[in-house]
C-alpha cells in the first residue's frame, strides 16, 4: 500500500462512535450509528463541487469500498473466533426493510 492509505484503527472507530452517541444516545445501537455514518457520507458527497454524475459514481465506488472492508474484517473475524449466531438488529432501519 502507498503512504496515503487510510489508517483505520480501533481508536478512530471508538472516537467516531463516541461522537455519534453524544449527539444521539440511540447511536449506541450499531445500526443507528451506521445510519448516521451513511447519512454523513451522502451529505458530504452531495456538497462536493463535481457534477452530479461524478458524485453518484463516487457513491457507487464508496459502496464497493465499504463492501471490500466488510469482507476483509469479516474474514479476519471468522478466522480469529468461533462462529457466533447472528444478532438481531434494532433501530430505525433493518436490512430488508423497504
C-alpha positions in Angstrom: 0.0 0.0 0.0 1.0 3.6 -0.6 1.8 6.1 2.1 -1.5 7.8 1.5 -3.6 4.8 2.5 -6.3 5.2 5.1 -5.4 4.4 8.7 -8.4 2.7 10.2 -7.9 1.9 13.8 -10.0 0.8 16.8 -9.2 4.1 18.5 -10.6 6.1 15.5 -13.7 3.9 15.3 -14.3 4.3 19.1 -14.0 8.1 18.8 -16.4 8.3 15.9 -18.9 6.1 17.8 -18.5 8.3 20.9 -19.2 11.5 19.0 -22.3 9.9 17.5 -23.5 8.7 20.8 -23.0 12.1 22.4 -25.2 13.6 19.6 -27.8 10.9 19.8 -27.9 8.2 22.5 -29.8 5.9 20.1 -26.5 5.6 18.2 -25.4 3.2 21.0 -27.3 0.7 18.8 -24.8 -0.2 16.0 -27.4 0.0 13.2 -28.4 3.6 14.2 -24.7 4.6 14.3 -24.2 3.1 10.8 -27.2 5.1 9.5 -25.6 8.3 10.8 -22.4 7.5 9.1 -24.2 6.7 5.8 -26.2 10.0 6.1 -22.9 11.9 6.7 -21.4 10.3 3.6 -24.4 11.2 1.5 -24.4 14.7 2.8 -20.7 15.3 2.2 -20.7 13.8 -1.3 -23.8 15.9 -2.2 -21.8 19.0 -1.2 -18.9 18.2 -3.5 -18.4 20.5 -6.5 -18.2 17.7 -9.1 -21.1 17.1 -11.5 -24.0 15.0 -10.2 -23.0 12.0 -12.4 -19.5 12.0 -10.9 -20.8 12.3 -7.4 -23.2 9.4 -8.0 -20.2 7.4 -9.3 -18.3 8.3 -6.1 -21.2 6.8 -4.1 -21.1 3.6 -6.1 -17.3 3.4 -5.6 -17.7 4.0 -1.9 -20.3 1.3 -1.6 -17.8 -1.1 -3.3 -15.1 0.1 -0.9 -17.4 -0.5 2.1 -18.1 -4.0 0.9 -14.4 -4.8 0.5 -13.7 -3.5 4.0 -16.6 -5.6 5.3 -15.3 -8.7 3.6 -11.8 -8.2 4.9 -12.9 -7.6 8.5 -15.4 -10.5 8.4 -12.8 -12.9 7.1 -10.5 -11.9 9.9 -13.3 -12.3 12.4 -14.1 -15.8 11.0 -10.5 -17.0 11.3 -10.0 -15.4 14.7 -13.1 -16.5 16.6 -15.6 -19.4 16.6 -18.8 -18.7 14.7 -21.4 -16.7 16.6 -25.1 -16.7 16.0 -26.4 -13.6 14.1 -27.7 -10.9 16.4 -30.9 -9.1 15.7 -30.6 -5.5 14.5 -32.8 -2.9 16.0 -33.4 0.8 15.4 -34.8 2.9 12.7 -33.9 0.7 9.8 -33.3 -3.0 9.3 -31.8 -4.8 6.4 -34.5 -5.8 4.0 -36.9 -3.0 5.0 -38.4 -1.2 2.0 
